[in-house]
Amino acid sequence: MADQTTSTVAQSQAFTQCPECRTNIEYYDKTKSKYFACPNCGAYFEKVGGYNSVQRKFDDPHRTHSAFPLGHQCTIDNVDYTLVGYVQKKQADEEIYWREYAFYAPGADWYLILAEYNGHWLFITYIENQDIEEHTFASDSSYTGKYSTARLENTYYSLHLDYEFVIINAEGEFDWDILSDERLRTLEYVNAPNLLIKEIRGNIETWFSGSYLSTARLIAIFGVAPETLAARTEGYKFEPGKFYPRWQQTIVFTFVLLGLFALLNLGMTVIKPSKSVISDSFACMADSTTNPDIINCKPLMSHSFEITGPSAVEITLSAGNVDNNWMEIVADLVNDQTGYTYEVNKTISYYHGYDDGESWSEGSRTEKVMISSVPSGSYHLNIYPYLPTNGYATPTPDGQQQIRQNYPLDSFTIDVTQNAFLGREFWFMLIAIVLYPTIQIFRKANFENSNWFDSEYGSYGNN
């Protein structure tokens, strides 16, 4: 809707007198207005010929008056409207109150309604196309005797409320008997920031649409001072979150980034596939040591192997015989040409047992180390194993002392893989991509949860 700020009060077209307090009531639709509510004493009456017949006296202690003067003018979509009526309603079975302002435009068949609830505002208009479909899907088993969704122009709205109301105050003029609305059954379907309203009167159904109106736009349209408006309280089910305008762009951008990230990883897998460059087993040979708690094994050296870089190199250390024990391995990856060394130091430990009849285990017989950006060249491994002294050494046929312990902890394997999968970096980048949209999803869910707290239906309602 195009907005144009106006703050004038229209000149009345006629007057009628309240039969209770004799207050003169100005009105603007001389042709159709037949029902009137006195803003002074609360009398609601029908004008029949020259006689005004009182239908009700509004005296509810919760009644409030219109926030705008009757006759207030505004222009919306190049149509001039005049505020002619004000109605305060209460849900029949709950202490829930809201207010509706009826704006009249000459020649229009329906009023434009401005509704306010807890400081939140809605525009409500008659839907010219009344061909609205209602559905109950198989998963909506709790909607006994009701439709769970309504569809208008390929947009689905979820059932939010099903209620009746009573009128506790009114002011101004009306072209229908507003008291007859207390026999209406009203259903609200929501797709924030919009909703569909279905009014059922006997066998007649009438549909209206509503759209959320921000306070800033309300002030711009009606030219009212902010302090004259009702204070806003809790969230409102039709209120869009501040992140909603960016929601679709965020999701699209995230999927684009995920696609590019997947293509990049796939491309790197094709261009630089993972490859094992060495996989050898080694045995510990006893050596002298000055530490009474640790057995130094003799240094070991692998054969040379080629690495095509720059490459992420993964070194996997495995000691399958470790059982309720440990083994420390220092492995130096040495460039044969430059002597540059990458040192790897890992302790392999694995313990298990029973505690109060329950089995337990901790540690692992395998440890992995990742070295990033290793340049091309010929390399070998210098290996320095260390073992605990809870065992003994036995001679080997060649005269060496091979480690033999209470647990057969005498051998291990080393695997070196180039172009290894960078798991930590992969997950870091993936989390970085999805972190912001994930936060927005939680914000969206929390926002809708708080806004739907009083819904009788829906994901957050009491089905």
Backbone hydrogen bonds, N-H to C=O, Kabsch-Sander energy under -0.5 kcal/mol:
donor,donor_aa,acceptor,acceptor_aa,energy
4,Q,75,T,-1.1
6,T,221,I,-1.1
10,A,71,G,-3.3
13,Q,27,Y,-2.0
14,A,27,Y,-1.9
16,T,25,I,-2.0
18,C,23,T,-2.6
22,R,18,C,-1.6
25,I,16,T,-3.8
26,E,24,N,-0.6
27,Y,14,A,-2.5
30,K,28,Y,-0.9
33,S,29,D,-1.7
34,K,174,F,-2.0
35,Y,174,F,-2.1
36,F,45,F,-2.9
37,A,172,G,-2.7
38,C,43,A,-3.0
42,G,38,C,-1.6
44,Y,56,R,-3.4
45,F,36,F,-2.9
46,E,53,S,-2.7
47,K,34,K,-3.3
48,V,46,E,-0.8
48,V,51,Y,-3.0
49,G,47,K,-0.6
51,Y,48,V,-2.4
53,S,46,E,-2.9
53,S,51,Y,-0.6
54,V,52,N,-0.6
55,Q,44,Y,-3.8
56,R,44,Y,-1.6
58,F,42,G,-3.2
58,F,56,R,-0.5
59,D,57,K,-0.7
60,D,168,I,-0.7
63,R,60,D,-1.8
71,G,83,L,-3.0
72,H,69,P,-1.9
73,Q,8,T,-2.6
74,C,81,Y,-1.9
75,T,4,Q,-1.0
76,I,79,V,-2.4
77,D,2,A,-1.9
79,V,76,I,-1.6
81,Y,74,C,-3.3
82,T,104,Y,-2.2
83,L,72,H,-2.9
84,V,82,T,-0.6
84,V,102,A,-2.7
85,G,102,A,-1.6
86,Y,171,E,-2.7
87,V,100,E,-2.8
88,Q,169,N,-2.9
89,K,98,W,-2.9
90,K,166,V,-2.5
91,Q,96,I,-2.5
92,A,164,E,-2.9
94,E,91,Q,-0.9
96,I,94,E,-1.7
98,W,89,K,-2.0
99,R,116,E,-2.5
100,E,87,V,-3.0
101,Y,114,L,-2.7
102,A,85,G,-3.1
103,F,101,Y,-0.6
103,F,112,L,-3.0
104,Y,82,T,-3.3
108,A,105,A,-2.3
112,L,103,F,-2.4
113,I,111,Y,-0.6
113,I,124,I,-2.5
114,L,101,Y,-2.5
115,A,113,I,-0.6
115,A,122,L,-2.6
116,E,99,R,-2.9
117,Y,120,H,-2.6
120,H,117,Y,-1.9
121,W,213,L,-0.8
122,L,115,A,-2.5
123,F,211,S,-2.3
124,I,113,I,-3.1
125,T,209,S,-2.5
127,I,207,W,-1.8
128,E,126,Y,-0.6
130,Q,128,E,-1.0
132,I,130,Q,-1.9
133,E,151,R,-1.7
135,H,149,T,-2.5
140,D,137,F,-1.9
141,S,139,S,-1.0
143,Y,140,D,-1.3
144,T,142,S,-1.7
146,K,143,Y,-1.6
148,S,135,H,-1.1
149,T,135,H,-2.4
150,A,157,Y,-2.1
151,R,133,E,-3.2
152,L,155,T,-2.3
155,T,152,L,-1.3
157,Y,150,A,-2.8
158,S,190,V,-2.7
159,L,148,S,-2.8
160,H,188,E,-3.5
161,L,188,E,-1.2
163,Y,186,T,-2.7
166,V,90,K,-2.8
168,I,88,Q,-2.2
168,I,166,V,-0.5
169,N,88,Q,-1.3
171,E,86,Y,-2.5
172,G,37,A,-2.2
173,E,84,V,-2.5
174,F,35,Y,-2.3
178,I,176,W,-1.0
180,S,177,D,-1.4
181,D,178,I,-1.3
182,E,179,L,-1.5
183,R,180,S,-1.5
184,L,181,D,-2.0
185,R,200,I,-1.8
186,T,163,Y,-3.1
187,L,198,K,-2.3
188,E,161,L,-2.4
189,Y,196,L,-2.8
190,V,158,S,-3.3
191,N,194,N,-2.8
194,N,191,N,-2.4
195,L,210,G,-2.0
196,L,189,Y,-2.8
197,I,208,F,-3.2
198,K,187,L,-2.9
199,E,197,I,-0.6
199,E,206,T,-3.1
200,I,185,R,-2.7
200,I,198,K,-0.5
201,R,199,E,-0.6
201,R,204,I,-3.1
202,G,200,I,-0.5
204,I,201,R,-2.1
205,E,203,N,-0.5
206,T,199,E,-2.4
208,F,197,I,-2.6
209,S,125,T,-2.7
210,G,195,L,-2.6
211,S,123,F,-1.8
212,Y,193,P,-2.4
213,L,121,W,-2.8
214,S,212,Y,-0.5
218,L,214,S,-2.4
219,I,215,T,-2.4
220,A,216,A,-2.0
221,I,217,R,-2.5
222,F,218,L,-2.6
223,G,219,I,-2.0
228,T,225,A,-1.8
229,L,226,P,-1.5
233,T,118,N,-1.8
239,E,236,Y,-1.9
244,Y,241,G,-1.4
246,R,243,F,-1.0
247,W,244,Y,-1.4
248,Q,244,Y,-0.6
250,T,246,R,-2.4
251,I,247,W,-2.2
252,V,248,Q,-2.6
253,F,249,Q,-2.7
254,T,250,T,-2.4
255,F,251,I,-2.3
256,V,252,V,-2.2
257,L,253,F,-2.4
258,L,254,T,-2.6
259,G,255,F,-2.3
260,L,256,V,-2.5
261,F,257,L,-2.6
262,A,258,L,-2.5
263,L,259,G,-2.5
264,L,260,L,-2.5
265,N,261,F,-2.2
266,L,262,A,-2.5
267,G,263,L,-2.8
268,M,264,L,-2.3
269,T,265,N,-1.9
270,V,266,L,-1.8
271,I,267,G,-3.1
272,K,268,M,-2.6
275,K,418,Q,-2.0
277,V,416,V,-2.8
278,I,416,V,-1.3
280,D,414,I,-2.1
282,F,412,F,-3.2
284,C,410,D,-2.6
286,A,401,Q,-3.8
287,D,296,N,-1.4
294,I,291,N,-1.1
295,I,387,L,-3.4
296,N,294,I,-0.6
297,C,295,I,-0.5
297,C,385,P,-1.9
298,K,285,M,-2.8
300,L,383,I,-2.9
302,S,381,L,-2.3
305,F,379,Y,-2.6
307,I,377,G,-2.5
309,G,307,I,-0.8
311,S,374,V,-1.8
313,V,311,S,-0.6
313,V,371,I,-3.4
314,E,417,T,-2.7
315,I,313,V,-0.5
315,I,369,V,-2.9
316,T,314,E,-0.6
316,T,415,D,-3.0
317,L,315,I,-0.5
317,L,367,E,-3.2
318,S,316,T,-0.5
318,S,413,T,-2.4
319,A,365,R,-2.5
322,V,319,A,-1.6
324,N,350,Y,-1.7
325,N,350,Y,-1.3
327,M,348,I,-2.4
328,E,386,Y,-2.2
329,I,346,K,-3.0
330,V,384,Y,-2.0
331,A,329,I,-0.6
331,A,344,V,-3.0
332,D,382,N,-3.2
333,L,331,A,-0.6
333,L,342,Y,-3.2
334,V,332,D,-0.7
334,V,380,H,-2.9
335,N,340,Y,-2.6
336,D,334,V,-0.5
336,D,378,S,-3.2
339,G,335,N,-2.4
342,Y,333,L,-2.5
343,E,341,T,-0.5
344,V,331,A,-2.5
346,K,329,I,-2.3
348,I,327,M,-3.6
348,I,346,K,-0.6
349,S,347,T,-0.6
349,S,364,S,-0.7
350,Y,325,N,-1.9
351,Y,362,E,-2.5
353,G,360,W,-2.2
355,D,358,E,-2.9
358,E,355,D,-1.8
360,W,353,G,-2.6
362,E,351,Y,-2.6
364,S,349,S,-1.9
367,E,317,L,-2.6
369,V,315,I,-2.1
371,I,313,V,-3.3
374,V,311,S,-3.3
377,G,307,I,-2.1
379,Y,305,F,-3.2
380,H,334,V,-1.8
382,N,332,D,-2.2
383,I,300,L,-3.4
383,I,381,L,-0.5
384,Y,330,V,-3.1
386,Y,328,E,-2.8
387,L,295,I,-2.0
389,T,293,D,-1.3
391,G,389,T,-0.9
392,Y,404,R,-3.1
394,T,402,Q,-2.4
396,T,400,Q,-2.4
399,G,396,T,-2.5
402,Q,394,T,-2.3
402,Q,400,Q,-0.7
403,I,284,C,-1.2
404,R,392,Y,-2.7
406,N,390,N,-1.1
409,L,407,Y,-2.2
410,D,408,P,-0.6
412,F,282,F,-2.2
413,T,318,S,-2.7
414,I,280,D,-2.7
415,D,316,T,-2.3
416,V,278,I,-2.8
417,T,314,E,-2.5
418,Q,275,K,-2.9
419,N,312,A,-0.5
420,A,312,A,-2.4
423,G,421,F,-1.8
426,F,422,L,-3.0
427,W,423,G,-2.7
428,F,424,R,-2.1
429,M,425,E,-2.5
430,L,426,F,-2.5
431,I,427,W,-2.7
432,A,428,F,-2.3
433,I,429,M,-2.0
434,V,430,L,-2.2
435,L,431,I,-1.7
436,Y,432,A,-0.5
438,T,434,V,-2.1
439,I,435,L,-2.4
440,Q,436,Y,-2.3
441,I,437,P,-2.2
442,F,438,T,-2.2
443,R,439,I,-2.5
444,K,440,Q,-2.9
445,A,441,I,-2.8
446,N,442,F,-2.8
447,F,443,R,-2.8
448,E,444,K,-2.7
449,N,445,A,-2.4
450,S,446,N,-2.5
451,N,447,F,-2.1
452,W,448,E,-1.8
453,F,450,S,-0.8
455,S,452,W,-2.0
456,E,160,H,-1.8
457,Y,160,H,-0.8
461,G,458,G,-0.9
462,N,455,S,-1.2
463,N,461,G,-1.1
